[in-house]
């Protein structure tokens, strides 16, 4: 009779050589370098921070052939063994063939694009859940995630905390995580993203470690999934607003994966919403339209007219980027009609920023993209006037939009005055988005130095330090 003894799987051995090659770069920054190297040699890889984490953890013993070519291009003269991988021959065998893997690889396939439709019968990602969830938290620890009041953001703990075993999570940890998300949003509303991103990213690994640790109550597990996903989106937004588009895309995709695994349509709609916004800003308008439409399909049963209104505006921004005025106008009309239905108990908590001012501001951006400067300026001015003073960052954003629209519309004196107001706010707000907009306005105003107030604005703008 055959023996019933089962040889336990050997533990993964961390790839210290690969970790050393990453150096001081974050996993997301290193993943961006991998993607850039792939483009240089005509390869296409979906590398993100999660993949880098799996390599460094030893979960990928040998990369597939595409990644092998990219890594050897990045580090000429080195072999896979030099990079810390196992020889390809050692990962060939019955185990790989039995699971249908390609010969000579010990690596799973690439991630879905954020807006792709999943096959409900495809369970490929289920066995990777702990790996997917663990990726988004950098450092930090359990119940103190929000309680420390972000200090200086109250989220940063010593790096060793993430390595310690995590006990089963409870309602206290879920509440702390939800409070951390609220705190980050509040600070972003007041101060912008640039000073927050690196510090706010530190608790991500801790929250996903809580998911790995598990909980005895399903209700708590649901709260932890939702909180972790919302935190990934919040950190993604900070990356987005500070111009780190690759990092933002990785965080948004992480949130989308979490939403799909947890069966959380509200979180999925939020992740798609931000993905659409990022795609527009990154110059991928068709993706913006597709992501916004996917968000609307997911969000429709949730019963929030205000959420559907915002998603229609995300779609309008994509159509504007495609220079499709008709598609843009139709989406704007739909957004306005949905907004006028009013708020409801079904509106998500994260939409606190979405009021009439944001509606006007997003419409202004659409008209600006379409080159209708007078119409864009009209909506931007109204947005700045309507904005609650609590949202300092948005006041600066709408005023910067107004300055740019006025400058491009042939009203340099008014543009300079609006630009001065933005400069007054930059002491309180750190946002690469706003600084980039203002720099564009300054370039447009250069030929108009003799117009009233323009020279003063240009001199003050030139002497204003940029955020690092």
C-alpha positions in Angstrom: 0.0 0.0 0.0 1.3 3.4 -0.9 2.5 5.6 2.0 0.1 8.3 3.1 3.0 10.5 4.2 2.9 13.9 2.4 6.0 15.9 2.1 5.3 19.4 3.3 6.0 22.2 0.8 9.3 23.9 1.5 9.0 27.5 2.7 9.8 30.3 0.3 13.3 31.7 0.6 13.5 35.5 0.3 15.3 36.8 -2.7 17.8 39.0 -1.0 19.9 39.6 -4.1 16.9 41.1 -6.0 15.9 43.2 -2.9 19.5 44.6 -2.9 19.2 45.5 -6.6 16.0 47.6 -5.8 18.0 49.7 -3.4 16.2 52.7 -2.0 13.4 52.7 -4.5 9.9 51.8 -3.5 8.5 48.6 -5.0 6.2 50.7 -7.1 9.1 52.9 -8.4 11.1 49.8 -9.2 8.2 48.3 -11.0 8.0 51.4 -13.2 11.6 50.9 -14.1 10.9 47.3 -15.1 8.0 48.4 -17.3 10.2 51.1 -18.9 13.0 48.5 -19.6 10.4 46.2 -21.2 9.3 48.9 -23.6 12.9 49.5 -24.6 13.2 46.0 -25.9 9.7 45.6 -27.2 8.4 43.4 -24.4 5.1 43.9 -22.6 4.9 43.0 -18.9 2.3 44.0 -16.3 4.8 44.6 -13.5 3.6 46.3 -10.4 4.6 46.7 -6.7 2.8 43.4 -5.9 4.9 41.5 -8.4 8.1 43.0 -7.0 7.0 42.0 -3.5 6.4 38.4 -4.6 9.8 38.2 -6.2 11.5 39.5 -3.1 9.5 37.2 -0.9 10.7 34.2 -2.9 7.3 33.3 -4.2 8.5 33.6 -7.8 11.4 31.2 -7.9 12.1 31.8 -11.6 10.4 34.5 -13.8 8.7 33.7 -17.1 10.7 34.3 -20.3 9.4 37.8 -20.9 10.5 39.0 -17.4 13.8 37.1 -17.8 14.6 39.1 -21.0 13.7 42.4 -19.2 15.7 41.6 -16.1 18.8 40.6 -18.1 18.4 43.8 -20.2 18.3 45.9 -16.9 21.3 44.1 -15.4 23.6 43.2 -18.3 26.3 40.7 -17.6 24.3 39.0 -14.9 22.5 35.6 -15.0 19.2 34.7 -13.4 21.1 33.1 -10.6 23.0 36.3 -10.0 19.6 38.0 -9.6 18.6 35.5 -6.9 16.4 33.2 -9.0 16.6 29.5 -9.1 17.9 27.9 -12.3 15.2 27.3 -14.8 15.9 23.6 -14.9 15.1 23.3 -11.1 11.6 24.5 -11.5 10.7 22.1 -14.4 8.9 19.0 -13.2 5.7 17.2 -12.6 4.4 20.0 -10.4 4.6 22.6 -13.0 3.3 20.4 -15.8 0.4 19.1 -13.7 -0.9 22.6 -13.1 -0.6 23.6 -16.7 2.2 26.1 -16.3 4.5 26.9 -19.2 7.6 24.8 -19.2 10.4 26.3 -17.2 8.4 28.9 -15.2 7.3 29.0 -11.6 5.3 32.2 -12.0 1.6 32.9 -12.4 0.2 35.0 -15.2 -0.1 38.8 -15.2 -2.8 40.8 -13.5 -6.0 41.9 -15.2 -6.3 45.3 -16.6 -8.4 47.3 -14.2 -11.4 47.6 -16.5 -11.3 44.1 -17.9 -14.3 41.8 -17.4 -13.5 38.8 -15.3 -14.6 35.3 -16.1 -16.7 34.2 -13.0 -15.4 30.7 -13.4 -11.8 31.8 -13.3 -10.5 31.1 -9.8 -6.9 31.9 -10.6 -6.7 34.9 -8.2 -8.4 33.2 -5.3 -5.3 31.2 -4.1 -3.3 34.4 -4.4 -5.5 36.4 -2.1 -3.1 36.8 0.8 -0.4 37.9 -1.6 -2.6 40.5 -3.3 -3.9 41.8 0.0 -0.5 42.0 1.7 1.0 44.2 -1.0 -0.7 47.5 -0.4 0.5 48.1 3.2 4.1 49.2 3.5 4.7 49.3 7.3 2.7 49.9 10.5 0.7 47.9 12.9 -2.8 46.9 13.7 -5.1 48.7 16.1 -2.9 51.8 16.3 -3.3 52.6 12.6 -5.5 55.6 13.2 -5.4 56.0 17.0 -2.0 57.7 16.9 -3.5 60.6 14.9 -1.2 60.3 12.0 1.7 61.5 13.9 3.2 63.4 12.3 0.4 61.7 10.3 -0.1 59.3 13.2 0.2 56.3 10.9 3.9 55.7 10.9 5.2 53.0 13.1 8.6 51.3 13.2 9.3 49.1 10.1 9.8 46.0 12.3 6.1 46.1 13.2 5.1 44.8 9.8 7.3 41.7 10.3 5.8 40.7 13.6 3.1 38.1 13.7 -0.4 39.5 13.6 -3.1 38.1 15.8 -6.7 37.7 14.6 -8.3 41.1 13.9 -11.3 42.3 15.6 -13.8 45.2 15.5 -11.3 47.6 17.1 -8.8 47.1 14.3 -11.5 47.6 11.7 -12.6 50.9 13.4 -9.0 52.1 13.5 -8.6 51.4 9.8 -11.7 53.2 8.9 -10.6 56.2 11.0 -7.2 56.2 9.3 -9.0 56.5 5.9 -11.1 59.5 7.2 -8.0 61.2 8.6 -6.0 60.9 5.3 -9.0 62.4 3.4 -9.3 65.3 5.8 -5.7 66.2 5.6 -5.7 65.9 1.8 -8.7 68.2 1.6 -6.9 70.8 3.7 -3.3 70.5 2.6 -3.0 68.5 -0.7 -1.1 65.4 -1.5 2.6 66.1 -1.9 3.4 66.3 1.8 1.2 63.3 2.7 1.9 60.5 0.2 5.1 58.9 1.5 3.9 59.0 5.1 0.4 57.9 4.4 1.6 54.9 2.4 3.2 53.3 5.5 0.1 51.6 7.0 -0.9 49.8 3.9 1.0 46.6 4.6 -0.4 46.5 8.2 -4.0 46.6 7.0 -3.5 43.9 4.5 -1.7 41.8 7.1 -4.8 42.1 9.2 -6.7 40.6 6.3 -4.2 37.8 6.2 -4.5 37.2 9.9 -8.3 36.6 9.5 -11.1 37.2 11.9 -13.8 35.0 13.5 -16.7 37.3 12.4 -17.8 37.8 8.8 -19.0 41.3 9.5 -15.5 42.3 10.7 -13.9 40.6 7.7 -16.1 42.6 5.4 -15.2 45.9 7.2 -11.5 45.0 7.0 -11.7 44.3 3.3 -13.6 47.5 2.6 -11.3 49.6 4.9 -8.2 48.2 3.3 -9.5 48.8 -0.2 -10.6 52.4 0.7 -7.2 53.0 2.2 -5.5 51.7 -1.0 -7.6 54.2 -3.0 -6.8 57.0 -0.7 -3.0 56.4 -0.9 -3.5 55.9 -4.7 -5.2 59.3 -4.8 -2.3 61.0 -3.0 0.1 59.4 -5.5 -2.2 60.5 -8.3 -2.5 64.1 -7.1 1.3 64.4 -6.6 2.0 63.2 -10.1 3.1 59.6 -9.3 0.8 58.0 -11.9 2.4 54.6 -11.9 2.1 54.3 -8.2 -1.5 55.5 -8.3 -2.4 52.9 -11.0 -0.9 50.1 -8.9 -2.9 51.2 -5.7 -6.1 51.6 -7.6 -5.7 48.1 -9.2 -5.0 46.7 -5.7 -8.3 48.2 -4.4 -10.1 46.8 -7.4 -8.7 43.3 -6.8 -9.7 43.6 -3.1 -13.2 44.6 -4.1 -13.7 41.8 -6.5 -12.4 39.2 -4.1 -14.7 40.5 -1.3 -17.7 40.9 -3.6 -18.0 44.6 -2.6 -19.6 46.6 -5.4 -19.4 49.9 -3.6 -15.6 49.6 -3.3 -15.4 48.3 -6.9 -17.3 51.4 -8.2 -14.9 53.7 -6.2 -11.8 52.0 -7.6 -13.2 52.2 -11.2 -14.1 55.9 -10.6 -10.5 56.8 -9.6 -9.1 54.7 -12.4 -11.1 56.7 -14.9 -9.9 59.9 -13.4 -6.3 58.8 -13.5 -6.6 57.6 -17.1 -7.9 61.0 -18.1 -5.0 62.8 -16.4 -2.5 60.3 -17.8 -3.6 60.9 -21.4 -5.6 57.7 -21.8 -9.1 59.1 -22.5 -10.5 56.0 -24.1 -9.6 54.0 -21.0 -11.2 56.8 -18.9 -14.4 56.3 -20.8 -14.3 52.5 -20.4 -13.5 52.6 -16.7 -16.2 55.2 -16.0 -18.8 53.1 -17.9 -17.7 50.0 -15.9 -18.1 52.0 -12.7 -21.6 53.0 -13.7 -22.6 49.4 -14.4 -21.4 48.3 -11.0 -22.8 51.3 -9.1 -26.3 51.4 -10.7 -27.8 48.9 -8.2 -26.4 50.8 -5.2 -29.1 53.5 -5.5 -27.0 56.6 -5.2 -27.9 59.3 -7.8 -25.0 61.4 -6.6 -22.5 58.6 -7.2 -23.9 58.0 -10.7 -23.6 61.8 -11.3 -19.9 61.8 -10.4 -19.3 58.7 -12.6 -21.1 60.4 -15.5 -18.7 63.3 -15.1 -15.7 60.9 -15.2 -17.1 59.6 -18.5 -17.5 63.2 -19.7 -13.9 63.9 -19.0 -12.9 60.9 -21.1 -15.1 62.0 -24.0 -13.6 65.5 -23.8 -10.1 64.0 -24.1 -11.2 62.2 -27.2 -12.4 65.5 -28.6 -16.0 64.0 -28.8 -18.0 67.1 -27.9 -21.4 65.3 -28.4 -20.4 62.4 -26.1 -19.1 64.9 -23.5 -22.2 67.1 -23.6 -24.5 64.0 -23.2 -22.6 62.8 -20.2 -22.6 66.3 -18.7 -26.4 66.6 -19.1 -26.8 63.2 -17.4 -24.5 64.2 -14.6 -26.5 67.4 -13.9 -29.8 65.6 -14.0 -28.6 62.9 -11.6 -27.1 65.5 -9.3 -30.4 67.3 -9.1 -32.1 64.2 -7.7 -30.4 65.1 -4.4 -28.5 63.3 -1.8 -29.6 60.0 -0.1 -28.5 57.6 2.6 -27.0 55.4 -0.2 -24.3 58.1 -1.0 -20.9 56.7 -0.1 -19.0 58.4 2.8 -16.0 59.1 0.5 -18.1 61.4 -1.6 -18.1 64.2 0.9 -16.1 66.3 -1.5 -18.8 66.1 -4.2 -21.0 69.1 -4.1 -22.1 71.7 -6.6 -18.6 73.2 -6.5 -17.0 69.9 -7.7 -19.7 69.5 -10.3 -18.9 72.9 -11.7 -15.1 72.3 -11.4 -15.2 69.0 -13.3 -17.4 70.6 -16.0 -14.9 73.4 -16.3 -12.2 70.8 -16.9 -14.2 69.3 -19.7 -14.7 72.6 -21.5 -11.1 73.5 -21.1 -10.0 70.2 -22.7 -12.4 70.9 -25.6 -10.8 74.4 -25.9 -13.9 76.4 -25.0 -12.1 78.8 -22.7 -14.9 81.3 -21.9 -17.3 78.5 -20.9 -14.5 76.8 -18.9 -13.7 80.0 -17.1 -17.3 80.6 -16.2 -17.7 77.2 -14.6 -14.3 77.4 -12.9 -15.1 80.8 -11.4 -18.4 79.5 -10.1 -16.7 76.4 -8.6 -14.2 78.5 -6.6 -17.0 80.7 -5.4 -19.2 77.8 -4.2 -16.5 75.7 -2.5 -16.7 75.2 1.2 -13.7 77.0 2.8 -12.8 73.6 4.6 -11.6 72.3 1.2 -8.6 74.5 0.8 -7.0 72.3 -1.7 -10.0 72.4 -4.0 -10.3 76.2 -3.8 -6.7 76.4 -5.0 -7.4 73.8 -7.7 -10.5 75.6 -9.1 -8.8 79.0 -9.0 -5.8 77.6 -10.8 -8.2 76.2 -13.4 -9.8 79.6 -13.7 -6.4 81.3 -14.1 -5.4 79.0 -16.9 -8.7 79.3 -18.7 -8.6 83.1 -18.5 -5.0 83.1 -19.8 -5.7 80.9 -22.8 -8.9 82.8 -23.4 -7.1 86.1 -23.9 -7.7 87.8 -20.6 -4.2 88.0 -19.1 -4.9 90.6 -16.4 -7.7 88.5 -14.9 -5.6 85.4 -15.2 -2.7 87.0 -13.3 -5.1 88.1 -10.5 -6.4 84.6 -10.2 -2.9 83.2 -10.2 -1.9 85.4 -7.4 -4.8 84.0 -5.3 -3.4 80.5 -6.0 0.1 81.5 -4.9 -1.4 82.8 -1.6 -2.9 79.4 -1.0 0.3 77.4 -1.8 1.6 78.0 1.7 -1.3 75.8 3.0 -1.6 73.4 0.0 1.1 71.1 -1.5 -0.2 69.7 -4.8 1.9 68.9 -7.8 -1.3 69.0 -9.9 -1.9 72.6 -8.9 1.7 73.7 -9.3 1.8 72.1 -12.8 -1.3 74.0 -13.8 0.1 77.2 -12.5 3.4 76.7 -14.4 1.4 76.2 -17.6 -0.5 79.4 -17.0 2.8 81.3 -16.4 4.1 80.0 -19.8 0.9 81.2 -21.5 1.3 84.7 -19.9 4.9 85.2 -20.7 4.2 87.1 -24.0 1.8 89.4 -22.0 4.2 90.8 -19.4 3.0 94.3 -20.0 -0.6 93.5 -19.1 -1.8 94.7 -15.7 -0.5 92.5 -12.9 1.1 89.9 -15.2 4.8 90.9 -14.5 4.2 90.8 -10.7 2.6 87.3 -11.0 5.4 85.9 -13.2 8.1 87.2 -10.8 6.3 85.9 -7.7 5.6 82.5 -9.4 9.3 82.2 -10.5 10.4 82.8 -6.9 8.0 80.3 -5.4 9.7 77.0 -4.4 8.3 73.8 -6.0 7.5 70.9 -3.8 10.0 68.1 -3.8 
